[in-house]
Amino acid sequence: MTNNPAKILALVDLGINVVNRIPLHIDPSNENKAYIATKEKKMGHWPSSP
């Protein structure tokens, strides 16, 4: 379970066959909206909200 594409690539690089990804969906709070947006924009994470 991840929204981080780098984690999937790291597993594949280690020879682990990733056949599915289960996205983690959350409703961002006022306290973490900026943090979640930064992860999506700067780190390439897939969106957290559906």
N, C-alpha and C positions, 0 to 999 in steps of 0.2 A: 504494500500500500504506500503510494507516494505520489506527490505532485512534482517531484524533482527529476527531470530527465537525466541529469548527471548520475544519479544513483542507478538508473536502469543501464546506462552506458557502462558504468563501473562493473556492474554484475556481468554484463555481456563480455566485457574485457577479461573477466576472471574465468570465462568459459561456462557461465551459468546461463542456461536457456530460459529467457524471460518470455513466457507465452501470453501473459495477460497483466494488465495494470489496473488496480482498483483505485480510482481517484479518492482523495480525502476531501469531502465537502464540508465547509463550515460557514457559519454566518459571522463575518468579522464584527468584532465589537468596536466601539469608538477608540478603545485603547490600542487595538492591534491593526486597524485598517491601513495605516501608513506602512507598517512592517510587512503586511501581506502584499500590498501593492509593490513595495520595493523588491520583494522576492520574485514576483511575477515579471517586473520590468527589467531588473538588473541581473537576476540570476537565472532567468528563463523558466521559472516554475510555471506549470500549467495552472490556470485559474482555480481558486479554492472554492468558489461559490458556483452552484449549478447554473 
